[in-house]
Amino acid sequence: MHARVHQRLGGFPNLPNLIKLDYRKYIKDDPDKDMIEEARKRELHASKYYKNHAKNINHKIVTEIFNVLSEIESDHVRMEERYL
């Protein structure tokens, strides 16, 4: 979904080709817990990224979109933390 938002904002003709990641390297003891922890790290990063870059954008709508995306990522983190 986020890629589609970026595609429309940037006027890109295609969605990016995403690299297939091998998540086995993130699994240590408990596969579910380990994967949720990895997702949590990525979503913390994304939330901070959107929030920081929203401050540097001079377009009200794009700033609002970045703030909303940051909050969505923060919601994901809160859900993950309840599981962990």
ZIHUDA-V887559 format. One record per helix or strand of 2 or more residues. SS is the DSSP state (A for helix, B for strand). FROM is the first residue (numbers start at 1). LEN is the number of residues. If there is no record, write none. Layout:
BEGIN
ss->(SS;SS)
from->(FROM;FROM)
len->(LEN;LEN)
END
This chain:
BEGIN
ss->(A;A;A;A)
from->(2;23;31;60)
len->(9;4;24;24)
END
